[in-house]
Amino acid sequence: MRLEPPMRNRADRLFGATVGAAAALLMLVLAWVLWDVVRQGLPMWSWAYLLDEPGNAGRSGGIAPILVATLAILGVALAVALPLSLGTAVWLAEFMSGRAMPVRLALHALAGVPSIVFGLFGSAFFSAFLGLGFSILSGGLTLACMMLPLLISTAEAGLSALPDEWRRGGAALGMSRASLVLQVLLPAAAPAVVAGAVLAVGRATAETAALIFTSGYVDRMPGSWLDSGRSLAVHVYDLSMNVAGGDRAAYAAAAVLVVLILIINLSAASVGQRWALRRLTLA
């Protein structure tokens, strides 16, 4: 049925009000969660809390070893997942074209696998079969497996969205396929790559189930990549579920985790935008 202009305007206003109300509700829930975590966790914050080791099963002391282990696990995961995801995305978008549907379906299925399954896989393959045990390396490799589907899908979507005229123009200028990808296509697709990396890092930083089975519970300062290390998310879980009287310390660690995720996301977005703009300007 065709709407007359007054009815159309009312429908547009109703739709806009509904969308605005949904966005406001989402922001309200987010603000409430952040306020609750920060309000109860902030009183424990100090330089000593960030630089000391935990004591009394985490009820007192600091979180320095846990911060180091968290960043080390994320570093391993990104170092492994980013090159593999970019290479796979370029292969799917530039060399497979219409024959990549089975791979895409496999990626979508892998993205829906629960994190506990990744944890069991990491425990069986990295910890037991490869002999890495409960270690930062085992946890990082498990997180890399979790990050790959999201990183590949977003990078491939960014590359596929670029106009074909750029590819034909590069061929007309005599550019090799590798030069075209490295100097033109990847810089142009950098916003999509950064967006995928931000989402993947956010998920990995807050991951608990997969790391319990791979990186372990140990809260001392790791001495090597093969040492066990407790991530911030696992620390929050342990304090809230297994340590009597650990709720206050759990809130403090949760506040640090939220701030860490915000810093990583904002830094990655800023670096990605600046890198893309510089490469496109030079091109």
Buried (B, 14 or more C-beta within 10 A) or exposed (E): EEEEEEEEEEEEEEEEEEEEEEEEEEEEEEEEEBEEBBEBBEEBBEEEBEEBEBEEBBBEBBBBBBBBBBBBBBEBBBEBBBEBBBEBBBBBBBEBEEEBEEBBEEBEEBEEEEBEEBBBBBBEBBBEEEEBBBBBBBBBBBBBBBBBBBBBBBBBBBBBEBEEEEBEEBEEEEBEBEEBBBBBBBBBBBBBBBBBBBBBBBBBBBBBBBBBBBBBBBBBEBEEBBBBBBBBBBBBBBBBEEBEEBEBBBBBBBBBBBBBBEEBBEEBBEEBEEBBEEBEEEE
